[in-house]
Amino acid sequence: MTQRAEIDPDHPDHPDDTDGAVAGPRPTGLTAAEVAERVARGEINDVPVRSSRSATEIVRSNVFTRFNAIIGVLWVIMLFVAPIQDSLFGFVIVANTAIGIVQELRAKKTLDSLAVIGEARPRVRRDGVSAEVSTSEIVLGDLVELGPGDKAVVDGEVVETDGLEVDESLLTGEADPVLKQPGDQVMSGSFVVAGGGAFTATKVGREAYATQLAEEASRFTLVHSELRSGINQILKFVTWLMVPTSIGLIISQLVVKQNELKNSIARTVGGIVPMIPEGLVLLTSVAFAVGVIRLGRKQCLVQELPAIEGLARVDVVCLDKTGTLTEGGMDVTEVRTLNGAGARETYVHAVLGALGESDPRPNASLQAIKNAYPDTDSWRCTQSLPFSSARKYSGASFTEGDGRSSSWLLGAPDVLLPKGDPYLDEIDLLNQQGLRVLLLTRVTGALDDPRVKDGSDATALVVLEQRLRPDASDTLRYFADQDVATKVISGDNAVSVGAVAAKLDMPGAANAVDARTLPDERKEMAQALDENAVFGRVTPQQKREMVAALQSKGHTVAMTGDGVNDVLALKDADIGVAMGSGSEATRAVAQIVLLNNSFATLPSVVAEGRRVIGNITRVATLFLTKTVYSVLLAILVVCSQVEYPFLPRHLTLLSTLTIGVPAFFLALAPNKERAQPNFVRRVMRYSIPGGIIAASATFCTYLLARTHYSGPDALPAETSVATLTLFLVSIWVLAIVARPYTWWRVGLVAAMGLGFVVVLVVPWLQDFFALRLVGTTMPWAAVGVSAVAAAALELVWRWVGRRFPA
């Protein structure tokens, strides 16, 4: 039966408190009775982990908007002064708002359920037994155990430590890990980078230091998005433009023309309402929410919604080899003893078994060794040194079965061996085959002395093979096809990393770079990063510096990883992507968590981001073209001192057929176009000329009709031909925006055109919408003007695309 290596408190080499371990009996934690007593007193970690806004916040944010307030007031006015058909725009807003609420509630449900899957489950010791519990089950006084990658979820005081190093950068901004001793404080939000230990919870629930920060970080947000910022910028400009235009229109219709009051109010409202692109904000929220639901079905947790958009803009993806290109598990393929008979094979196996048992939380390499060589001897561990990505090795001291003492290190050969050592050539040959090699070496002296490796006795090489992810090659090929550069940044040996990348057919894998040779100056480092694709022996701090160097050259950088050594780089990257099986620290700082641990999910996230960006750009062009022609028509009416040509029902019909219905389908359709920057510029370069042409053609037809028709029924006839012109020009804008054509896009445009024809030919719809074409001269004139406007749209659209490229 396997006997677990344990620290012998009676051994003369047993460390005291200053060495990082605690002497004396092992604390057993609270009893079940004590836990129940604290629960009854309410001393529990009762802060709910919220992954999204509450239902009340969702309803409030969708209902109480600036534009809904304006339209709501106009709607109430119209209910009193005009027939119900002139108030249809109000019902459309109600429907759009309801759609937004329903979609966000669905997204909330998805986020909440996925957050439970990815939620941290800390280990607490009660009645001497260690067990996982949910964060909310921790009580005041609980003994919480910590290991590498674990995050402290409550505040506490250290009572046990075994080389415990804690990163508090999320709280203090200080990147250097802090070595914790018994009695030191641990703050919630910090995480373990090396070693292990336990602490007593002293502050739980809303008293914990990082609770408010954690709640804010986990909320459903739409901030830091170029798309959202651009839309808000446009809406602010529209608001300021709308105010003076509306005042001028009101004065023109009520005072100058001295029209019948109710009719003047109706036509004034008809001029104001279409200026407001209220559906654009709503449709953007819906597109993001649907994106979350779609990705949630693929076990991808989006912790911040703009990450969907952000990853679509990424042009460099930095990959950590372990856990991303390779699976978490490893297998020992060979153990080569060194230095002749002094390193007997059976003895080496015993050392490896004891090392595996000395670490209660082994990493993937040590776990593979532990599986291959279970500890069967009665070796006692007297001191242990947990693996640190900065040191690149771990170690332990033992009292062997015959009473002798020995100390061992296990880690990177090129770190433990001096330069020029002949064994390094043998190791390089193994690395070139994509194998991972660890060196077992015997040492003397204190394990935590940085010079302990000097003069060590190399004992054996442990050869391990990593399991490649079957989907990694296809994913790398996808990014190459999309002109997204991939950089493998690993702490492993550069030759070994290059061999793994070569097995996946990654370009540039043959020229792997040892990061220790990279220049420190940022500009030179950025140049080296641009020229190469595979880097080994990268320290956690270097990963951070490499991300910053790439960003300094204007790159949008995504960083993937699963280990605690990736946290700093994940924090600084534009988009951090963590694996669901990775450490709690990486999941806490990443914007996207791949709960299925599949790197192959990333193309789906990129595609979803491109769908959102490309489609919102399309529909924004439709909405803002309407805003431009509405403002310009109002200005032309004020300057010409004529009646406003439309009633609200006319513009409701046009907006529904040329914007509302098609925008909904276009916003949710597949879209693989590359994401482009400068959203505002790209939208406005088409919306402004499109709106000017639409307004000019419509007003020209309206003025021609005023000279053609006369009598008391002239205004309805003039309105009808103006509506026909505006519809034909707007449907052509829709036809341009819908490109490139597919069968359903052609069908969508045709269906909208057919809908307008039905209104013109069905008598009760003619009456309902007050549309009746009189004679043949002016309707055909309207068609002619619209054809000229459509030709102008085509010419201007192409000229703008060449003259002002995105």
NORVEN-V900080 format. One record per backbone hydrogen bond with DSSP energy under -1.0 kcal/mol. NH is the residue of the N-H (numbers start at 1). CO is the residue of the C=O. E is the energy in kcal/mol with one decimal. If there is no record, write none. Layout:
[[NH CO E] [NH CO E]]
This chain:
[[3 375 -1.0] [11 8 -1.2] [14 11 -1.9] [19 16 -1.4] [20 17 -1.7] [21 16 -1.3] [35 31 -2.3] [36 32 -2.3] [37 33 -2.1] [38 34 -2.1] [39 35 -2.4] [40 36 -2.2] [41 37 -1.4] [42 39 -1.1] [43 38 -2.6] [44 42 -1.6] [45 138 -2.2] [46 44 -2.0] [58 54 -2.2] [59 55 -2.4] [60 56 -2.7] [61 57 -2.7] [62 58 -1.5] [63 59 -2.2] [64 60 -2.4] [65 63 -1.7] [69 65 -2.0] [70 66 -1.8] [71 67 -2.8] [72 68 -2.6] [73 69 -2.0] [74 70 -2.1] [75 71 -2.8] [76 72 -2.2] [77 73 -2.1] [78 74 -2.3] [79 75 -2.0] [80 77 -1.0] [81 77 -1.4] [82 78 -2.0] [86 83 -1.6] [87 84 -1.9] [90 87 -1.3] [92 88 -2.0] [93 89 -1.7] [94 90 -1.9] [95 91 -2.4] [96 92 -2.7] [97 93 -2.8] [98 94 -2.4] [99 95 -2.3] [100 96 -2.3] [101 97 -2.3] [102 98 -2.7] [103 99 -2.6] [104 100 -2.1] [105 101 -2.4] [106 102 -2.2] [107 103 -2.3] [108 104 -2.6] [109 105 -2.2] [110 106 -2.1] [111 107 -2.9] [112 108 -3.0] [113 109 -2.1] [114 110 -2.3] [115 111 -2.6] [116 112 -1.4] [117 113 -1.2] [118 114 -2.0] [124 131 -2.6] [125 143 -2.9] [126 129 -2.5] [127 30 -2.0] [128 28 -3.2] [129 126 -2.1] [131 124 -2.3] [133 122 -2.4] [137 134 -1.7] [138 135 -1.2] [140 43 -2.2] [141 201 -2.1] [142 139 -2.1] [144 199 -3.0] [145 123 -2.8] [146 197 -3.2] [149 192 -2.7] [150 147 -2.3] [152 190 -2.8] [155 203 -1.6] [156 186 -2.5] [157 200 -1.9] [158 184 -3.0] [159 198 -2.5] [160 198 -2.1] [162 196 -3.0] [165 194 -2.8] [166 178 -2.8] [167 191 -3.4] [171 168 -1.5] [172 168 -3.1] [173 169 -1.3] [178 166 -3.3] [180 164 -2.9] [183 158 -2.9] [184 181 -2.4] [186 156 -2.9] [189 152 -2.8] [190 187 -1.8] [191 167 -2.0] [192 150 -2.6] [193 165 -2.6] [194 165 -1.3] [196 162 -1.1] [197 146 -1.9] [198 160 -1.9] [199 144 -2.4] [200 157 -2.8] [201 142 -2.7] [202 155 -1.9] [203 155 -1.4] [207 204 -1.5] [208 205 -1.4] [211 208 -1.1] [214 210 -2.9] [215 211 -2.6] [216 212 -2.3] [217 213 -2.5] [218 214 -1.5] [219 216 -1.1] [229 225 -3.0] [230 226 -2.4] [231 227 -2.1] [232 228 -2.5] [233 229 -2.2] [234 230 -2.2] [235 231 -2.7] [236 232 -2.2] [237 233 -1.7] [238 234 -2.5] [239 235 -2.5] [240 236 -2.0] [241 237 -2.1] [242 238 -2.4] [243 239 -1.5] [245 241 -1.2] [246 242 -2.7] [247 243 -2.1] [248 244 -2.4] [249 245 -2.2] [250 246 -2.6] [251 247 -2.4] [252 248 -2.4] [253 249 -2.5] [254 250 -2.4] [255 251 -2.4] [256 251 -1.7] [257 252 -2.0] [259 253 -1.0] [264 260 -2.7] [265 261 -2.6] [266 262 -2.4] [267 263 -2.3] [268 264 -2.1] [269 265 -2.8] [270 266 -2.2] [271 267 -1.0] [272 268 -1.5] [273 269 -2.6] [275 272 -1.6] [276 273 -1.8] [278 276 -1.5] [280 277 -1.5] [282 278 -1.2] [283 279 -2.8] [284 280 -1.9] [285 281 -2.1] [286 282 -2.3] [287 283 -2.5] [288 284 -2.3] [289 285 -2.7] [290 286 -2.9] [291 287 -1.8] [292 288 -2.0] [293 289 -1.9] [294 290 -2.7] [295 291 -2.5] [296 292 -2.4] [297 293 -1.6] [298 295 -1.1] [299 296 -1.8] [300 295 -1.8] [301 593 -3.0] [303 591 -2.7] [304 591 -1.0] [307 304 -2.3] [308 305 -2.0] [310 306 -3.2] [311 307 -2.6] [315 556 -1.9] [316 556 -1.6] [317 485 -3.1] [318 558 -3.5] [319 487 -3.5] [324 321 -1.3] [325 321 -1.7] [326 321 -2.0] [327 467 -4.4] [331 465 -1.7] [333 463 -2.5] [334 463 -1.5] [336 461 -2.7] [338 459 -3.1] [342 339 -1.2] [343 340 -1.7] [348 344 -2.4] [349 345 -2.2] [350 346 -1.8] [351 347 -2.2] [352 348 -2.6] [353 349 -2.4] [354 350 -2.3] [355 351 -2.5] [356 352 -2.4] [357 353 -1.7] [358 354 -1.3] [367 363 -2.5] [368 364 -1.8] [369 365 -1.8] [370 366 -2.7] [371 367 -2.4] [372 368 -1.9] [373 369 -2.6] [380 399 -2.4] [381 6 -1.0] [382 397 -2.6] [383 397 -1.2] [385 395 -3.2] [392 388 -3.1] [394 410 -2.3] [395 385 -2.4] [396 408 -1.9] [397 383 -3.1] [398 406 -3.1] [399 380 -2.5] [400 404 -3.4] [403 400 -2.1] [406 398 -2.0] [408 396 -2.6] [409 441 -2.7] [410 394 -2.7] [411 439 -1.8] [412 392 -2.3] [415 412 -1.2] [416 412 -2.2] [417 413 -2.6] [421 418 -1.7] [424 421 -1.6] [427 423 -2.1] [428 424 -2.4] [429 425 -1.6] [430 426 -1.4] [431 427 -2.6] [432 428 -2.2] [433 430 -1.0] [434 431 -2.1] [435 430 -1.7] [436 464 -3.2] [438 462 -2.5] [439 411 -3.0] [440 460 -3.1] [441 409 -2.5] [442 457 -2.7] [443 407 -2.1] [449 446 -1.5] [452 449 -2.4] [454 451 -1.5] [456 453 -1.5] [457 442 -3.0] [459 440 -3.0] [460 440 -1.8] [461 336 -3.0] [462 438 -3.1] [463 334 -3.1] [464 436 -3.7] [465 331 -2.7] [467 329 -1.2] [469 325 -2.7] [472 469 -1.4] [475 471 -1.7] [476 472 -2.4] [477 473 -2.1] [478 474 -1.9] [479 475 -2.0] [480 476 -2.1] [481 477 -2.4] [482 478 -1.5] [483 480 -1.4] [484 479 -2.9] [485 315 -2.4] [487 317 -2.7] [488 533 -2.8] [489 319 -3.2] [490 535 -2.3] [497 493 -2.5] [498 494 -2.6] [499 495 -2.0] [500 496 -2.0] [501 497 -2.5] [502 498 -2.2] [503 499 -1.8] [505 502 -2.0] [506 501 -2.2] [509 506 -1.6] [511 508 -1.0] [513 534 -2.6] [515 536 -3.3] [517 514 -2.4] [518 515 -1.4] [525 521 -2.5] [526 522 -2.7] [527 523 -1.7] [528 524 -2.1] [529 525 -2.3] [530 526 -2.0] [531 527 -1.6] [532 528 -1.2] [535 488 -2.8] [536 513 -2.8] [537 492 -2.8] [538 490 -2.3] [543 539 -2.3] [544 540 -1.5] [545 541 -2.1] [546 542 -2.9] [547 543 -2.0] [548 544 -2.1] [549 545 -2.3] [550 546 -2.2] [551 547 -2.2] [552 548 -1.8] [553 550 -1.0] [554 551 -1.9] [555 550 -1.7] [558 316 -2.5] [559 575 -2.5] [560 318 -2.7] [561 577 -1.7] [566 563 -1.9] [567 564 -1.2] [570 566 -2.5] [571 567 -2.4] [572 568 -1.6] [573 569 -1.9] [574 557 -1.2] [575 557 -1.7] [577 559 -3.0] [578 592 -2.7] [579 561 -1.2] [580 594 -2.8] [582 579 -1.5] [583 562 -2.5] [585 149 -1.7] [587 583 -1.8] [588 584 -1.8] [589 585 -1.3] [590 586 -1.4] [591 576 -1.3] [592 576 -2.1] [593 301 -2.7] [594 578 -3.0] [595 299 -1.5] [595 593 -1.2] [597 594 -2.1] [601 598 -1.8] [602 599 -1.6] [605 601 -1.4] [606 602 -2.6] [607 603 -2.8] [608 604 -2.2] [609 605 -2.4] [610 606 -2.4] [611 607 -2.1] [612 608 -2.2] [613 609 -2.7] [614 610 -2.6] [615 611 -2.1] [616 612 -2.4] [617 613 -2.0] [618 614 -1.7] [619 615 -2.6] [620 616 -2.5] [621 617 -1.6] [622 618 -1.3] [623 619 -2.6] [624 620 -2.7] [625 621 -1.7] [626 622 -1.7] [627 623 -1.8] [628 624 -2.5] [629 625 -2.6] [630 626 -2.1] [631 627 -2.3] [632 628 -2.4] [633 629 -2.2] [634 630 -2.0] [635 631 -2.1] [636 632 -2.6] [637 633 -2.5] [638 634 -2.4] [639 635 -2.7] [640 636 -2.1] [641 637 -1.3] [642 637 -1.3] [650 647 -1.0] [651 647 -1.3] [652 648 -2.3] [653 649 -2.1] [654 650 -2.3] [655 651 -2.8] [656 652 -2.2] [657 653 -2.2] [658 654 -2.7] [659 655 -1.7] [660 655 -3.6] [661 656 -2.4] [663 659 -2.8] [664 660 -1.5] [665 661 -1.5] [666 662 -2.8] [667 663 -2.5] [682 678 -2.5] [683 679 -2.2] [684 680 -2.7] [685 681 -1.9] [686 683 -1.1] [687 683 -2.4] [688 684 -2.0] [690 686 -2.1] [691 687 -2.8] [692 688 -2.3] [693 689 -2.4] [694 690 -2.2] [695 691 -2.5] [696 692 -2.5] [697 693 -2.6] [698 694 -2.2] [699 695 -2.7] [700 696 -2.2] [701 697 -2.1] [702 698 -2.2] [703 699 -2.5] [704 700 -2.2] [705 701 -2.4] [706 702 -1.8] [707 703 -1.2] [708 704 -1.0] [709 705 -3.1] [714 711 -1.6] [717 713 -1.3] [718 714 -2.8] [719 715 -2.8] [720 716 -1.9] [721 717 -1.9] [722 718 -2.0] [723 719 -2.5] [724 720 -2.2] [725 721 -2.3] [726 722 -2.6] [727 723 -2.5] [728 724 -2.5] [729 725 -2.4] [730 726 -2.4] [731 727 -2.9] [732 728 -1.3] [733 729 -1.9] [734 730 -2.3] [735 731 -2.0] [736 732 -2.0] [737 733 -2.6] [738 734 -2.2] [739 736 -1.3] [746 742 -2.5] [747 743 -2.1] [748 744 -2.1] [749 745 -2.3] [750 746 -2.4] [751 747 -2.4] [752 748 -1.9] [753 749 -2.0] [754 750 -2.6] [755 751 -2.1] [756 752 -1.5] [757 753 -1.9] [758 754 -2.4] [759 755 -1.6] [760 756 -1.7] [761 757 -1.6] [762 758 -2.1] [766 762 -2.3] [767 763 -2.3] [768 764 -2.2] [769 765 -2.5] [771 766 -2.1] [780 776 -2.0] [781 777 -2.0] [782 778 -2.8] [783 779 -1.9] [784 780 -2.3] [785 781 -2.8] [786 782 -2.3] [787 783 -2.1] [788 784 -2.1] [789 785 -2.5] [790 786 -2.6] [791 787 -2.2] [792 788 -2.4] [793 789 -2.5] [794 790 -2.2] [795 791 -2.3] [796 792 -3.0] [797 793 -2.9] [798 794 -2.0] [799 795 -2.5] [800 796 -3.0] [801 797 -1.9] [802 798 -1.6] [803 799 -3.2] [804 800 -3.0]]
